[in-house]
């Protein structure tokens, strides 16, 4: 599967995202998958700019592009947490993961059992309402939250992430040197690669590519994941004692439906 890297000039993240959607919406032969390993606090965009960008991703989905974003590395406390926010129980959602037209990807770690990593971004949008495709799954998760839960969040907002992939001790090569990294920035391109491989099989079978993924993930493919039921997304810096969401059976605001099982995800796509 060929890979292309897209670079957009300028220092304003929101404008760069908007420019990217405009460019990809205009190319004659668009890619079937796009992934971005960066995000920022939703509030920093403002609802007007966030809506413009999100509508751009809706347009890309209509062209058959599966759009994925890292869900953030600050747990419930934004793109990146810090010690100054550990006692703040007003959760901070991360955009573009909160856009209902993108697939937000969180992080897990370990095996036997696989767990949600502490920094995996997840929560509920303050800008975008919950889309119909996730209503039932999110309602089940909300029932697991205790009535005396101290966290403040928008229960009716678009919930994220949608899925997760391993995101710790990722081996990379940079400048000819081998090293280990971690973050949802590693998880999102890995999930994108899985979707690209599935699209390749679909094209070979003369079937359409998956395009906008979330309705597929929340219905036909919802059982094609390893359910992650252990974890607490307090953040990379904030201690585990900080208020945050806990992983649960089924969809949760740490790992979505969990980590993909390739054979089962492929079977669901080919059905």
Residue pairs with C-beta under 8 A, 6 or more apart in sequence:
1 193
1 196
1 197
1 199
1 200
4 31
6 20
6 23
6 24
6 34
8 16
8 19
8 20
8 23
9 16
10 16
10 19
13 38
13 40
14 45
14 49
14 50
14 53
17 36
17 53
17 56
17 96
18 49
18 52
18 53
18 56
20 36
20 56
21 53
21 56
21 57
21 59
21 60
22 56
24 30
24 31
24 34
24 60
24 63
24 65
25 56
25 59
25 60
25 63
30 60
30 63
30 64
30 65
31 65
32 64
32 65
32 66
32 195
32 196
32 199
32 209
32 210
32 211
33 65
33 66
33 68
33 192
33 195
33 196
33 199
34 60
34 65
34 66
34 67
34 68
34 192
35 67
35 68
35 69
35 188
35 189
35 191
35 192
36 68
36 69
36 70
36 96
36 188
37 70
37 183
37 184
37 185
37 186
37 188
37 189
38 70
38 185
39 69
39 70
39 71
39 72
39 79
39 94
39 95
39 96
39 97
39 121
40 79
40 94
40 95
41 78
41 79
41 92
41 93
41 94
41 95
42 50
42 92
42 93
42 94
42 95
42 98
42 125
42 126
42 127
43 92
43 126
45 53
45 95
47 127
50 95
50 96
50 98
50 99
50 127
50 128
51 127
53 95
53 96
53 99
54 96
54 99
54 100
54 101
54 102
54 128
55 101
57 67
57 96
57 99
57 101
57 102
58 101
58 212
60 67
60 101
61 67
61 101
61 211
61 212
62 211
62 212
63 211
64 208
64 209
64 211
65 211
66 103
66 192
66 195
66 199
66 209
66 210
66 211
66 212
66 213
67 101
67 102
67 103
67 212
68 102
68 103
68 104
68 105
68 188
68 189
68 191
68 192
68 195
68 213
69 96
69 97
69 99
69 102
69 103
69 104
69 105
69 188
70 97
70 104
70 105
70 121
70 183
70 184
70 185
70 187
70 188
71 94
71 97
71 104
71 105
71 106
71 107
71 120
71 121
71 122
71 160
71 161
71 184
71 188
72 78
72 79
72 80
72 94
72 97
72 121
72 184
73 79
73 80
73 81
73 107
73 119
73 120
73 121
73 183
73 184
73 185
73 236
74 80
74 81
74 92
74 94
74 119
74 121
74 235
74 236
75 81
75 118
75 119
75 120
75 121
75 122
75 233
75 234
75 235
75 236
75 238
75 244
76 91
76 92
76 121
76 122
76 123
76 151
76 153
76 233
76 234
76 235
76 243
76 244
76 245
76 253
77 85
77 86
77 88
77 91
77 92
77 234
77 235
77 238
77 242
78 85
78 92
78 93
78 94
78 121
79 94
79 121
80 236
81 119
81 234
81 235
81 236
81 237
81 238
82 237
83 237
83 238
85 92
85 238
86 234
86 235
86 237
86 238
86 239
86 242
87 242
89 150
89 151
89 152
89 243
90 151
90 152
90 153
91 123
91 124
91 151
91 152
91 153
92 123
93 123
93 124
93 125
93 126
93 153
93 154
93 157
93 160
94 121
94 123
94 160
95 125
95 127
96 102
97 104
97 121
97 160
97 161
98 104
98 124
98 125
98 127
98 128
98 157
98 158
98 160
99 128
99 158
100 128
100 130
100 131
100 158
100 214
101 212
101 214
103 162
103 163
103 191
103 213
103 214
103 217
104 121
104 160
104 161
104 162
104 256
105 161
105 162
105 163
105 164
105 165
105 184
105 187
105 188
105 191
105 256
106 116
106 120
106 121
106 122
106 161
106 163
106 164
106 167
106 184
106 187
106 254
106 255
106 256
107 116
107 117
107 119
107 120
107 164
107 165
107 166
107 167
107 168
107 182
107 183
107 184
107 186
107 187
108 114
108 115
108 116
108 117
108 120
108 164
108 165
108 166
108 167
108 187
108 228
108 231
108 255
108 258
108 259
109 115
109 117
109 166
109 167
109 168
109 169
110 168
113 229
113 230
114 166
114 226
114 228
114 259
115 228
115 230
115 231
115 247
116 164
116 228
116 230
116 231
116 232
116 233
116 247
116 252
116 254
116 255
117 167
117 168
117 182
117 231
117 233
118 231
118 232
118 233
118 234
118 235
118 236
118 240
119 183
119 184
119 233
119 235
119 236
120 161
120 164
120 167
120 184
120 231
120 233
120 254
120 255
121 160
121 161
121 184
121 233
122 159
122 160
122 161
122 233
122 245
122 252
122 253
122 254
122 255
122 256
123 153
123 159
123 160
123 245
123 253
124 130
124 153
124 154
124 155
124 156
124 157
124 158
124 159
124 160
124 253
125 154
125 157
125 158
125 159
125 160
126 154
126 157
127 157
128 157
128 158
129 156
129 157
129 158
130 138
130 156
130 157
130 158
130 159
131 158
131 214
133 214
133 215
133 218
133 219
134 158
134 159
134 162
134 214
134 218
134 251
137 218
137 222
137 250
137 251
137 257
138 159
138 251
140 250
140 251
141 159
141 248
141 250
141 251
141 252
141 253
142 155
144 246
144 248
144 249
144 252
145 245
149 243
150 243
151 243
151 244
151 245
159 251
159 253
160 253
160 256
161 184
161 253
161 254
161 255
161 256
162 213
162 214
162 217
162 218
162 256
162 257
163 191
163 217
163 225
163 255
163 256
163 257
163 258
163 259
163 260
164 187
164 191
164 228
164 254
164 255
164 256
164 258
164 259
165 186
165 187
165 188
165 190
165 191
165 194
165 259
165 260
166 186
166 187
166 190
166 259
167 182
167 183
167 184
167 186
167 187
168 182
169 180
169 182
170 180
170 181
170 182
170 186
171 178
171 179
171 180
172 178
172 179
172 180
172 181
172 186
173 179
191 260
194 260
194 262
194 265
195 210
195 213
197 262
198 210
198 262
198 265
198 266
198 269
199 209
199 210
201 266
201 269
201 270
202 208
202 209
202 210
202 269
202 270
203 209
205 270
207 270
210 216
210 269
216 268
216 269
217 256
217 257
218 251
218 257
220 268
220 271
221 257
221 264
221 265
221 268
221 269
222 251
222 257
223 264
224 260
224 261
224 264
224 265
224 267
224 268
225 256
225 257
225 258
225 259
225 260
225 261
225 264
225 265
226 258
226 259
226 260
226 261
227 249
227 250
227 257
227 258
228 247
228 252
228 254
228 255
228 258
228 259
229 247
229 248
229 249
230 247
231 246
231 247
231 254
231 255
232 240
232 244
232 245
232 246
232 247
232 254
233 244
233 245
233 253
233 254
234 240
234 241
234 242
234 243
234 244
235 242
235 244
238 244
245 252
245 253
245 254
246 252
246 254
247 254
247 255
250 257
251 257
